[in-house]
Amino acid sequence: MISVHERVVVTTDLPEYGVLAGDIGVVVMIHGDHAGYELEFFTADGHTRTVATLLAAQVRPVSSRDVLHVRALGA
């Protein structure tokens, strides 16, 4: 079960937040009985990019098979 402060992977693009499937966010709040999550997204140097509310179906736990990747933000 996903918990507060856990890193999770976004499974769908969220263009309104500048978030792409595969981006990693940190859970800062759990809504309802895990129906959704408030996630904070950071740049690689630790600055907050955005905070977004996602449905449970839009995230998954980080796996030991995941590899981190860096991408540049658009203008």
C-alpha positions as CSV (number, residue, x, y, z in Angstrom):
1,M,0.0,0.0,0.0
2,I,1.3,3.5,-0.9
3,S,2.1,5.7,2.1
4,V,2.9,9.4,2.8
5,H,6.4,10.4,1.8
6,E,6.7,7.4,-0.6
7,R,8.0,7.9,-4.1
8,V,5.6,6.8,-6.8
9,V,5.7,6.6,-10.6
10,V,3.1,8.4,-12.7
11,T,1.5,6.1,-15.3
12,T,-0.2,8.7,-17.5
13,D,0.8,12.1,-19.0
14,L,-0.5,15.1,-17.1
15,P,0.2,18.0,-19.5
16,E,-1.6,20.5,-17.3
17,Y,1.2,20.0,-14.7
18,G,4.1,19.4,-17.1
19,V,4.3,15.8,-15.8
20,L,4.9,12.8,-18.1
21,A,4.3,9.1,-17.6
22,G,7.3,7.8,-15.8
23,D,8.0,10.9,-13.8
24,I,8.5,10.3,-10.0
25,G,6.6,12.2,-7.4
26,V,6.5,12.1,-3.6
27,V,3.1,11.4,-1.8
28,V,2.4,14.4,0.5
29,M,-1.3,13.5,1.2
30,I,-3.6,10.5,0.8
31,H,-7.2,11.2,-0.2
32,G,-10.0,9.0,1.0
33,D,-9.2,5.3,1.3
34,H,-6.4,5.6,-1.1
35,A,-8.7,6.9,-3.9
36,G,-6.2,9.5,-4.8
37,Y,-2.9,11.2,-3.8
38,E,-1.4,14.6,-3.6
39,L,2.0,14.4,-5.2
40,E,4.9,16.9,-5.1
41,F,7.3,16.8,-8.1
42,F,10.9,18.0,-7.9
43,T,13.7,19.0,-10.2
44,A,16.8,16.9,-10.1
45,D,18.5,19.6,-7.8
46,G,15.7,19.4,-5.3
47,H,13.4,22.3,-6.1
48,T,9.7,21.9,-6.1
49,R,8.3,21.9,-9.7
50,T,4.6,21.4,-9.0
51,V,2.0,19.8,-6.7
52,A,-0.8,17.7,-8.3
53,T,-3.7,15.6,-7.3
54,L,-3.9,12.2,-9.0
55,L,-6.3,9.3,-8.9
56,A,-4.9,6.0,-7.6
57,A,-5.1,4.5,-11.1
58,Q,-2.6,7.2,-12.3
59,V,0.3,6.1,-10.0
60,R,2.1,3.0,-9.1
61,P,4.8,2.2,-6.5
62,V,8.4,2.5,-7.5
63,S,9.9,-0.9,-8.4
64,S,13.3,-2.4,-7.9
65,R,13.3,-2.8,-11.7
66,D,12.9,0.9,-12.4
67,V,15.8,3.0,-13.7
68,L,15.9,6.8,-13.1
69,H,16.2,9.1,-16.1
70,V,16.7,12.8,-16.5
71,R,14.8,15.0,-19.0
72,A,15.0,18.8,-19.5
73,L,11.9,20.8,-18.8
74,G,10.2,22.6,-21.7
75,A,10.4,26.4,-21.9
